[in-house]
């Protein structure tokens, strides 16, 4: 599974998003496994999709989930605590809830690759000091 941030989800579903062509091309290179995201990213994506493209774009996000092209990772208690710690650690960046949830999930699930348009992931570090591999 490929850990996926809000930006690519929005770009894939909002035809007016300037990052759409790049994200569509990247998606074609991934295996057919579902993209994996967290509930904070879903919430953020739903807000941005409605604001920029209306309900139909939100419905497409639900269709990705129903068709098993997208999976949601539920944060456990330890991940929620880690999310809060990360937001505190990177408060000057700042790190938002969605980004922190992805880093905490990567640590727990042992994932190294993230599909994101957010350059802040070049700054963030996992608990072992390593950085996530960013696509694109």
N, C-alpha and C positions, 0 to 999 in steps of 0.2 A: 504494500500500500504506500502511496505517496502522501505525505502530510501536506495539507493544502490550506493556504491562508485565504483571507477574505478577498483580496484583490483579484486573483485569478478566477474565483467563483463569479464575481461581479462581471469581470471582463468576458467570460465565456457566455454569459447570459444576457448582457446588455449590448445590443448590436451597435450602439453609438459609442461604446467605450473605446478609446484610442488604443488600448492594449489588447483588444480582442484578437486581431490577426496573429499576434505573437503567441498569445495563450492557446489559441486553437492549434497552431503548429506544434507547440510544445506538447499539448495533450495527445496529439497523434503519435508522438514518440514514446509515450508511456505504455506499459503493458495494460491489458484490459482490466486489471484489478481496479476496484473502486478507489476514488480519491478519498482521503480521510481528513476530516476536519473536526473541530470542537464546537460545542454549542455557543460559546461566545462569538466564534467566527460566523456561525449561521445567523445569529441575531444581528450582527453587524451587517452581514450581506443582505439580509432581508430588509433592513432599514435603507441601505444604499440602493438596492434594486428598486424598491418602491419609489424612493425619491427621484431616481433618475430614469426609470423605465416603466414604472407602474406595476399593478398587480400581476400582469401576465408574466413578467420576468420573475417574480416571486414564485409563481406557479411552476415555472420551468425548473427552479431550484428544487421544489418538492418532487418534480418528476425525476430529476437526477437521483434523488434518494429512493423513490419508489422503484425505479428501474435498476437499483443497486449499482449505479455509477458513482454514487457518493455515500459514504458511511460517516456516522457521527460517533465520535469517541466521547463517552461520558467520563468526566473527571471524577476520580476518587478523592477521598478526604486528604490523602497525602499530596495529591496533585494540586488540590485547591490551596493547601497551605504553601506549597512550593510556588504557585502562581502569585500569591500575595508577597512572598519573599522576593521573587524576581521583579515584581513591579516596584518594590521598595529599592532594590539594588540598582535598577535602571531608571529611577525616578527623574533623573536629569536628562534622559534621552528624549522624551519619556517613553516607557513601555506601557502599552495599553493592555487591557484584560485579554483581548483576543490573542495578541502576540505572546503574552506570558503563558496562556493556556497551551499554546502550540509548543513552546519550549519545554514546559513541564511534561506534556504528553510525549514528546520526542524522547525525553530522558526515561520515562517509565516504559515506553514501548520499544526502546532501543532503535529508534529511527534516526537516520542521519540526513535524509534528503527532504527538502521542503520546496514546494511550488509556491513562490511568492513574488510579488512585485515590490516589496518593502525592503529598502536598503538597510533598515535598522537591523535586520537579521545578520548583517555582516559584523555587527557590534556584539550582539548577544552571544553568550557562551553557555554551553551545557555544564552540568555540575562537575564533569571531569576536565573542564577547561577547553574542550574542543568546540569548534564552530559547526553549525549545520551546513551541509552542501546545498547551495541555492540554485534552483532552476526557475526561470531561465537565466 
